[in-house]
Amino acid sequence: MFSDDPDQSLPHGGDLAAARRLFADAPEPFLDLSTGINPHSYPLQELPIDLFARLPGADPLAAAKAAAAQAYGAPSAAHVVAAPGTQILLPLVAALVRPGRAAVVAPTYGEHARAAALAGHDVIEIADLDAATAATLVIVTNPNNPDGRLFDKNALMMLAKRLESRGGLLVVDEAFMDVGPGDASLAGEVGRRAIVVLRSFGKFFGLAGIRLGFALAAPYLAARLAAQLGPWAVSGPALAIGVEALTDRAWMEQARCRLTEETTRLDEILADSGLEIVGGTPLFRLVRTAAALELFHHLGHAGILVRMFPAHPSWLRFGLPGADEDWNRLQIAMAAFANRH
Amino acid sequence: MFSDDPDQSLPHGGDLAAARRLFADAPEPFLDLSTGINPHSYPLQELPIDLFARLPGADPLAAAKAAAAQAYGAPSAAHVVAAPGTQILLPLVAALVRPGRAAVVAPTYGEHARAAALAGHDVIEIADLDAATAATLVIVTNPNNPDGRLFDKNALMMLAKRLESRGGLLVVDEAFMDVGPGDASLAGEVGRRAIVVLRSFGKFFGLAGIRLGFALAAPYLAARLAAQLGPWAVSGPALAIGVEALTDRAWMEQARCRLTEETTRLDEILADSGLEIVGGTPLFRLVRTAAALELFHHLGHAGILVRMFPAHPSWLRFGLPGADEDWNRLQIAMAAFANRH
């Protein structure tokens, strides 16, 4: 149905249990490079029991929205919606527009097309922004997953203007913008046009399990999304962790530098194995090779999970190892593969 | 708009920050009796960092659904949807039925009417199940909040049959059924009729902050709800805690006994102060008094928050204190009030 859906037949990234079933003989612990999640998690403090026991109040929610507005560069906290991950927002954002023609700039994260279809839209995939002529909802991931493709900010703003003139909406998934070129973000423009920007908390901060994400939009759109989520959508621990992490500028700066350095290290390992790197962000790299399926299985039997794309059988996506021993495992397994080819 | 909405003008229960603004002179710590949440939380183990760092996999979600099916008496895990709290499910459940007439059996939890309206329904409030004749969506809380009213299981099943015959749906919010008469639950019947049963995890287990709740329904309805939520709606910590707690039969048995005993103790304090107890469950009591507003303020200045209902100005709802010193504070404050009247 959606030819570029990377989630068509394989499990989602990060599903180690499925990987263990597929590679039952692999050494443990499994090394998961199938996601684009920072392996160096934001350090967690001891969490007071009250965060687990009590309903999260209105004040922690307000604090998280204010911290997100500041960190992402949204005009104000009234332009922010906090959610248990951006995933759950996808159908709600798509439903902000009356059912019609939705265009997803592809290939990209497969859930966008699924969510737009759930919201009643006829979904097409388009190769570039120019092809969005008939759509009232356009969804673009910037930088894109899995190829790291960047979209021009002015082109996006012009598209948003055209969409707005026909009652439409531009959705920009900036899940990897924390490690992208900051000036490419549309977070600061959401008050000017019918634009929803999605920001993931868990990927950059390495805390995907707590489920926290944000939509940035004009207050009238933000209020509609917040009404759908209700007053306690985000857990108490997630709100507390989010406020602390999103106001920790020093950690964020250091994490960006570290991830950039480590991606260079990953690039060297991939290049040494003769792989062609076709794109990525500082949280993952995409390679193209005729031996993709073989390499996927080789790594799997070595206890290393990377990401395949059924619609693009020559692609593999590599996330970053964390610990030194993980880097060593990857390097050894890649060298062994290269020596056999 | 909704005359019986308890949330019309006051903050939701549990918002201590708002209480502190209202009663700035009150002694700390504030004692929150404004919710129906078990003050004796399920004991938390040390949570592995991976639960926070990694995306929750498919296996923990499947385990939580299986544990919920077993604990609540649903026919199977395929009849279970796990969500970050039942609150976020309300508009999604209401949207399972084409927009039409929705009837909420009232007075009850105010979010039901709001969610049904969000889903496009014309919402009316009805006093009893018999008045639901024209509706395609009927929402009833059993046992009801705040008065503890119980609805007859056979009457609910007959209503579900009538609703189903006109393409409708019965929603039964069993948020307090863990401490209710177990045989009144419709959890075991969801495979037979167009019924959605909502079960809250956080109230009975005293862990409202982690955001976990369930919908029980026929698999075709459960699948529609799960598709809206997407693959990672519930956090890793919530899934892990949920599996452990929902399979801990000994704790559940003891908690039910303890809550029943403690409600008796609460009843004595309320009765000693000359208050008329008009209903409740083992997690809260509802009293009626002409001095409700005065008592609310008296307790507030003593650092004790109870729940008011703007549409029912003679009602106050009391949750359970936890620690001995909390019981003492309540007893002293109530005695002081009684002595002045």
Interface residues (C-beta under 8 A of the other chain):
Chain A: P11 H12 G13 G14 D15 L16 A17 A18 D32 T35 I37 S41 L44 I49 D50 L51 F52 A53 R54 L55 P56 G57 A58 D59 P84 G85 Q87 I88 L90 P91 E111 R114 A115 L118 G202 G206 L207 A208 G209 I210 R211 A227 Q228 L229 G230 P231 W232 A233 V234 S235 G236 P237 A238 I241
Chain B: P11 H12 G13 G14 D15 L16 A17 A18 D32 T35 I37 S41 L44 I49 D50 L51 F52 A53 R54 L55 P56 G57 A58 D59 P84 G85 Q87 I88 L90 P91 E111 R114 A115 L118 G202 G206 L207 A208 G209 I210 R211 A227 Q228 L229 G230 P231 W232 A233 V234 S235 G236 P237 A238 I241
